[in-house]
Amino acid sequence: MLIAPSRDLATAAAHFIDEIAIQTARRGLEAISVIVLPLAAYIVIAAALAASPTRSRLLALVAAGTFLAQTHLAMTPIVAALGVTAAWNCRRLSRRTWTMAVVLGGLLWTPPLVEQLTRRPGNLFAILRFFFSGGSGQDLTMAIGAWSSSLTSALRPAFFLALGADYVPALSWFPLTLAASLIAGLAALTIASSRSSSADAWLVRMCLIASVVAFLEATRIQDHIIDHEVFWMSAVGVLSAAAIGGHAMRLTPRLVFAPKTRLVTAAVAWLMVAAVGADGMRAVLHRRRTLDDHAVDVLTDQIRSYLESARVRKPLFEIDSPVWPIAAGALLQIDKAGTRFAVGDRWVPMFGEPFTPTGDEDGRAVIGGSAAATFVTPIS
């Protein structure tokens, strides 16, 4: 078999990236899916930095933390909590190292600062207003249910990505017991290794801090919970289970920590990552059309017909929750065609600030129905 020319590879890569974007919008996945693995990496980096402070680890922590905080607002508390904890153990690093960390942080935060200075009210101001706006947050029972379910979701059957749908957790005994067991295990190991400064011991402490911060964040979610607001907690749960398991495996150090065992384990892990990634690319590039794909096409045509018949230049769309994934895919096609539109206030966090109602909309419509039968209903 001959290797394809570089132009063909570039075309295939572009098609792959575009298809990922389309499927992401159609399924309603937000930035929360992007930050799951970087969050796990940030926790590991924080633990490694606290155990053995070095310049490269400090710079990596700044870069990873900046990415998380700028990608999703919910990451700000956990980045701050773990970052301050790790940085406290870096007090003896040289002034040059700290200067480099500050300069790197300044460079990475330049785009948000420029946006704040050139826009009104600006994203940073909007974030501060959100944090200090008060609000009742979640009922304690609801918060515990959301936290325990999300923290243990990847450790239980039927794990799936966030779809941007309403999340109505229930206080179920299994996830609650599993979450309590994780916290108890992390707390017990933290106490038992209180005098240890190893990376393993610090990983347990960071996971415990992250789990507590995750619970506190669950209590502060305003209004109803959307699944993407708590999905990131699954990474904390998986890493916590791994940290506990790592300590358990120390009971057989000769087998587990032998050089050959570590090499084989790392090789198997990389092969699994490569296999899963290759399978994901294959599935995207060669997937079959589904009912949802057909529904997106139908809804796109309905929206275009509404715009033409009503002679609307900038519509405001209200979206019923059951058809959110279909609506996201159809509106993506409308946006790519260059048509300006806005969405209801409830959906602005999903679409972004450019789609906020500004008062110059000349038509309103509701997107409702189901995947089998969507409809666009004008509102007079």
C-alpha positions in Angstrom: 0.0 0.0 0.0 1.3 3.4 -1.0 1.4 6.3 1.4 -1.0 9.1 0.4 0.5 12.5 -0.7 0.8 15.2 2.0 -2.1 17.1 0.3 -4.4 14.2 0.7 -3.4 13.8 4.3 -4.1 17.5 4.9 -7.5 17.2 3.2 -8.3 14.1 5.3 -7.2 15.9 8.5 -9.3 19.0 7.6 -12.3 16.8 7.0 -11.8 15.0 10.3 -11.5 18.3 12.2 -14.6 19.7 10.5 -16.6 16.5 11.1 -15.6 16.6 14.8 -16.8 20.2 15.0 -20.2 19.3 13.4 -20.7 16.3 15.6 -19.8 18.2 18.7 -22.4 20.8 18.0 -25.0 18.3 17.0 -24.6 16.5 20.2 -24.5 19.6 22.3 -21.0 19.0 23.7 -19.4 22.0 25.2 -15.9 23.0 26.3 -16.5 20.7 29.3 -15.5 17.7 27.2 -12.3 19.3 26.3 -11.1 20.0 29.8 -11.5 16.6 31.3 -8.1 15.1 30.4 -6.3 18.5 31.0 -7.9 18.6 34.4 -6.5 15.1 35.2 -3.1 16.2 34.0 -3.3 19.4 36.1 -4.0 17.4 39.2 -1.0 15.1 38.5 1.3 18.1 37.7 0.3 19.8 40.9 1.1 16.6 42.9 4.4 16.2 41.2 5.3 19.9 41.7 4.4 19.8 45.4 6.5 16.6 45.9 9.5 17.8 43.9 9.5 21.5 42.9 11.2 22.2 39.6 11.1 25.0 37.0 9.6 22.9 34.3 6.8 21.6 36.5 5.9 25.1 37.7 5.7 26.4 34.2 3.6 23.4 33.2 1.3 24.1 36.1 0.9 27.7 35.0 0.2 26.7 31.4 -2.3 23.9 32.2 -4.1 26.0 34.9 -4.5 28.9 32.4 -5.9 26.6 29.8 -8.5 25.2 32.2 -9.5 28.5 33.7 -9.9 30.2 30.3 -11.8 27.2 28.8 -14.4 26.7 31.5 -15.4 28.9 34.3 -16.0 26.0 36.7 -12.3 25.2 36.6 -11.3 28.5 38.3 -11.8 27.3 41.9 -10.2 24.0 41.5 -7.2 25.5 39.6 -6.8 28.1 42.4 -7.1 25.6 45.2 -4.6 23.1 43.8 -2.3 25.7 42.4 -1.9 27.6 45.7 -1.3 24.3 47.5 1.4 23.2 45.1 3.0 26.7 44.9 3.3 26.8 48.7 5.8 24.0 48.5 7.8 25.9 45.8 8.9 28.8 48.0 12.5 27.8 47.7 12.6 27.9 43.9 14.8 30.6 42.5 13.6 34.1 41.8 14.4 33.6 38.2 12.1 30.6 38.1 9.2 32.6 39.6 9.9 35.5 37.2 9.6 33.1 34.3 6.3 31.7 35.7 4.9 35.2 36.1 5.9 36.2 32.6 4.4 33.0 31.1 1.2 33.6 33.0 1.1 37.2 31.8 1.6 36.2 28.2 -1.1 33.5 28.4 -3.6 36.0 30.0 -2.9 38.8 27.5 -5.8 37.8 25.1 -8.4 37.9 27.9 -7.0 41.2 29.2 -7.1 42.7 25.7 -10.7 41.5 25.3 -11.6 43.1 28.6 -10.1 46.4 27.6 -11.7 46.5 24.2 -15.2 45.1 25.0 -18.0 46.2 27.3 -18.7 44.7 29.8 -15.9 42.3 28.9 -15.6 38.6 29.8 -13.5 39.1 33.0 -15.9 41.6 34.4 -18.8 39.2 33.5 -17.0 36.5 35.4 -16.5 38.7 38.5 -20.1 39.7 38.4 -21.2 36.1 38.2 -19.1 35.2 41.3 -20.4 38.1 43.4 -24.0 38.0 42.2 -25.0 35.9 45.1 -27.9 33.5 44.3 -29.3 30.7 46.3 -27.4 27.9 44.6 -28.6 24.3 44.9 -30.6 22.5 47.5 -28.2 20.4 49.6 -29.9 17.1 48.6 -29.7 18.0 44.9 -26.0 19.1 45.3 -25.1 15.8 47.0 -26.9 13.8 44.4 -25.2 15.7 41.5 -21.8 15.5 43.1 -21.9 11.8 44.0 -23.4 10.8 40.7 -20.9 12.8 38.6 -17.8 11.9 40.7 -18.5 8.2 40.3 -20.1 8.2 36.8 -17.0 6.8 35.0 -16.7 4.0 37.6 -20.3 2.8 37.0 -22.1 1.3 34.1 -23.7 3.4 31.4 -21.1 6.2 31.4 -21.7 8.8 28.6 -20.5 12.2 27.6 -22.4 15.3 28.6 -25.0 16.3 26.0 -26.1 19.7 27.3 -29.3 18.2 28.7 -31.1 18.9 32.0 -29.5 16.9 34.8 -31.8 15.6 37.5 -29.8 13.5 39.9 -31.4 11.4 42.6 -29.8 10.4 45.9 -29.1 6.8 45.0 -27.4 4.6 47.5 -24.8 3.1 45.1 -23.2 6.3 43.8 -23.5 7.9 47.2 -21.8 4.9 48.9 -19.1 4.8 46.2 -18.4 8.5 46.5 -18.3 8.3 50.3 -15.8 5.4 50.0 -13.6 7.4 47.7 -13.5 10.3 50.1 -13.0 8.0 53.1 -10.1 6.3 51.3 -8.5 9.5 50.3 -8.8 11.0 53.8 -7.4 7.8 55.4 -4.4 7.7 53.1 -3.8 11.5 53.6 -3.7 10.9 57.4 -1.5 7.8 57.1 1.0 9.5 54.8 0.9 12.9 56.5 4.7 12.8 56.9 5.4 11.6 53.4 6.4 14.0 50.6 6.3 11.5 47.8 4.4 12.2 44.6 1.9 9.4 45.4 1.1 10.9 48.8 0.6 14.3 47.2 -1.6 12.9 44.5 -3.9 11.5 47.2 -4.0 15.0 48.9 -4.7 16.8 45.6 -7.5 14.4 44.8 -9.0 14.9 48.2 -8.9 18.7 47.8 -10.3 18.5 44.2 -13.2 16.3 45.4 -14.1 18.7 48.2 -13.9 21.7 45.8 -16.1 19.8 43.4 -18.8 19.3 46.1 -18.6 23.0 47.0 -19.0 24.0 43.3 -22.1 21.7 43.0 -23.8 23.6 45.8 -23.2 26.9 44.0 -24.8 26.0 40.6 -27.6 28.4 39.9 -31.0 27.4 38.7 -31.4 23.9 37.2 -28.3 21.7 36.6 -27.1 21.0 33.0 -25.1 17.8 32.7 -22.0 19.7 31.3 -21.8 21.7 34.5 -20.9 18.6 36.5 -19.4 16.2 33.9 -15.8 17.3 34.6 -16.1 15.7 38.1 -15.8 12.3 36.5 -12.1 12.9 35.9 -11.6 13.6 39.6 -13.4 10.4 40.5 -11.3 8.3 38.1 -8.0 9.8 39.3 -9.0 9.4 43.0 -9.7 5.7 42.4 -6.3 5.4 40.7 -4.5 7.1 43.5 -6.1 4.8 46.1 -5.3 1.8 43.9 -1.7 2.9 43.5 -1.3 2.8 47.3 -2.9 -0.6 47.4 -0.5 -1.9 44.8 2.4 -0.9 47.0 1.6 -4.0 49.1 3.4 -5.9 46.4 6.3 -3.5 45.5 8.6 -6.2 44.0 6.0 -7.1 41.3 4.3 -3.8 40.7 7.3 -1.4 40.8 9.9 -3.6 39.1 11.4 -1.7 36.1 10.1 -4.3 33.6 6.6 -4.1 35.0 6.6 -0.3 34.8 7.8 -0.5 31.2 5.2 -3.1 30.1 2.5 -1.1 31.9 3.4 2.1 30.2 3.6 0.4 26.8 0.2 -1.2 27.2 -1.3 2.1 28.3 0.1 3.9 25.2 -1.2 1.2 22.9 -4.6 1.4 24.4 -4.7 5.2 24.0 -3.5 4.9 20.3 -6.1 2.1 19.6 -9.0 4.1 21.1 -7.9 7.3 19.3 -7.6 5.4 16.0 -11.0 3.8 16.5 -12.5 7.2 17.2 -11.1 8.7 14.0 -12.3 5.7 12.0 -15.8 6.0 13.5 -16.0 9.7 12.6 -14.6 9.4 9.1 -16.7 6.4 8.1 -19.8 6.7 10.3 -23.2 6.0 8.9 -25.9 8.7 8.8 -28.4 8.4 11.7 -31.9 9.6 12.4 -30.3 12.7 14.1 -28.4 13.5 10.9 -31.6 13.4 8.9 -33.4 15.5 11.6 -30.7 18.2 11.4 -31.1 18.4 7.7 -34.8 18.6 7.9 -34.7 21.3 10.7 -32.1 23.3 8.7 -34.5 23.4 5.7 -37.4 24.4 8.0 -35.4 27.3 9.5 -34.3 28.5 6.0 -37.9 28.3 4.8 -39.1 30.3 7.9 -36.4 33.0 7.3 -37.4 33.3 3.6 -41.2 33.3 4.1 -41.2 35.6 7.0 -38.4 37.8 5.5 -36.5 37.7 8.8 -32.9 38.9 8.8 -32.0 38.2 12.4 -34.2 35.8 14.2 -34.3 35.0 17.9 -34.8 31.3 18.6 -36.2 29.7 21.7 -35.3 26.0 22.0 -37.2 23.2 23.7 -34.8 21.0 25.7 -35.7 17.6 24.0 -34.5 18.9 20.6 -31.4 20.8 21.8 -28.9 18.5 20.1 -30.8 18.7 16.8 -31.2 22.4 17.1 -27.5 22.9 17.8 -26.6 21.0 14.6 -29.1 22.9 12.5 -28.2 26.3 13.8 -24.5 25.5 13.2 -25.4 25.1 9.5 -27.3 28.4 9.6 -24.3 30.1 11.2 -21.9 28.7 8.7 -24.1 30.1 5.9 -23.5 33.6 7.4 -27.0 34.2 8.8 -27.0 36.2 12.1 -29.3 35.0 14.9 -29.8 35.0 18.6 -31.0 32.4 21.1 -33.0 32.7 24.3 -31.2 33.7 27.5 -31.2 30.2 28.8 -29.2 28.9 25.8 -26.7 31.8 25.6 -24.1 29.9 27.8 -24.3 27.0 25.3 -23.9 29.1 22.2 -21.7 31.9 23.4 -21.9 35.7 23.9 -22.2 36.5 20.1 -25.6 34.9 20.1 -27.0 37.0 23.0 -30.2 38.9 22.2 -29.5 42.6 21.5 -32.9 43.9 20.7 -32.4 44.2 17.0 -34.0 40.8 16.2 -36.8 41.2 13.7 -38.4 37.8 14.3 -38.9 35.1 17.0 -39.5 31.4 16.7 -39.6 28.3 18.8 -37.7 25.1 17.8 -39.5 22.2 19.3 -40.8 18.7 18.7 -38.5 15.6 18.7 -35.8 14.0 16.7 -38.4 12.2 14.7 -40.5 15.3 14.0 -38.9 18.8 14.6 -40.8 22.0 13.9 -40.2 25.8 13.8 -43.1 27.8 15.1 -43.0 31.6 14.6 -44.0 33.8 17.6 -45.8 37.0 16.8 
